[in-house]
Amino acid sequence: MYTARINSVKPGMVLADSVSNLQGVLLLAKGTVLKQKNILMLKAWGIMEVALEGQPEKEENAKPQAEDQKKSIENILMDRFYGTLDDEVMVEVMNVSASLLYGRLLKENEVE
Amino acid sequence: MSQLNISAIINRIDDLPTLPRTILRITEVINNPRSSADDLSRIITDDQVLTARLLKLVNSSFYGFPQRISTVAGAIVLLGFDAIRNLLLTSSIFDFFPKRGKNFILEPDELWDHSLGCAVGAKVIGSYIRHEKVEELFVAGLLHDIGKIVQILYLKKDFEAAFSYAREQNSLIFTAENRTLGYNHAQVGKLLAEKWNLPSKLADVIAFHHEPGLAENLTQDIAVVHVADVFCRGIMIGSGGDNRVPKIDKLAWESIQLDLKKIKPIMEQMEEEIHDIKMTLE
């Protein structure tokens, strides 16, 4: 058994303990095999961590990234964030945006 | 332009959109401390459309109760008064957005996506800072740009001028409005919120989401929606009418005490949840 951040939980994982909301209402019972909709529901309730059966997964290696697509996302973001990047918070927001937009692009490419 | 002058402009609009009567009555009942769950349940069940929507929403994966909820009374007991009010407000706001295809300079669908993105963002940030009422933040995010709806429907020429200025100068629409019109969507939204008798807490979010530092009382709700707006613009969910990401206000950032390291998981969760909530509401 181990504790996992909700963002790293994937369908098929098994709850090692039951999960309740802040009011104490049972949301999911111990032993539930998580589906995508269960994970979204836990997030909607603001659940941050859950106890899972088994061992944590090793992180997969990131795939090699297509440099030009990345570059064009960066250029768009540099325009959007113009004049704000002397602030460390904004730099972080831009970096996270870049990685999320790139992920979205990869997903779209897969579908096509 | 002074608040009084914009107020005069707004007052000239005869058919300013109204909230459905039922929502107004529900707000009254909820604000009255002597109301019972029965009182609320009776008003909701009088409205068949609202009842159907409420049951659809509470049974959706967004709330995800393990068992099916088949009665309004059951939903009230499980969710509580405030959550019900917010949920009904959410579903009526959707009706209030104009449908596409009427040649609006800012596509209402884009604005809806931006508002929904900001709502989800506010809710996610709220859960990270352990805000007590995340549904309230959700509604505040959904409504923060409500002034723009009034503008694209009733102040079309003005809004078009600001929109073009923002395009040409690559500025925020907020800046463009102030320069070209002398008033902005936050002021317009505030007036609408007052007309609708929305809680003052909510009106303040609408009024100060661009300039939290100017609020007499910088509430957490204002700060959270301000930050959610910036996050949402960063990951380009919908459009509020320009292509810029404004700087996060220092006071607002300090007031929510969010660790820099939390930005990533929050924005990731926003990206994921937005798709789910879109399916539920539309």
Interface residues (C-beta under 8 A of the other chain):
Chain A: R5 I6 N7 V25 L26 L27 L28 A29 K37 N38 L40 M41 L42 K43 A44 W45 G46 M48 L77 D79 R80 F81 Y82 G83 T84 D87 E88 V89 M90 E92 V93 M94 V96 S97 L100 L101 G103 R104
Chain B: S61 F62 Y63 G64 F65 P66 L78 V124 G126 S127 Y128 V134 N170 V230 F231 R233 G234 I235 M236 N243 R244 V245 P246 K247 I248 W253 L260 I263 K264 P265 M267 E268 Q269 E271 E272 E273 D276
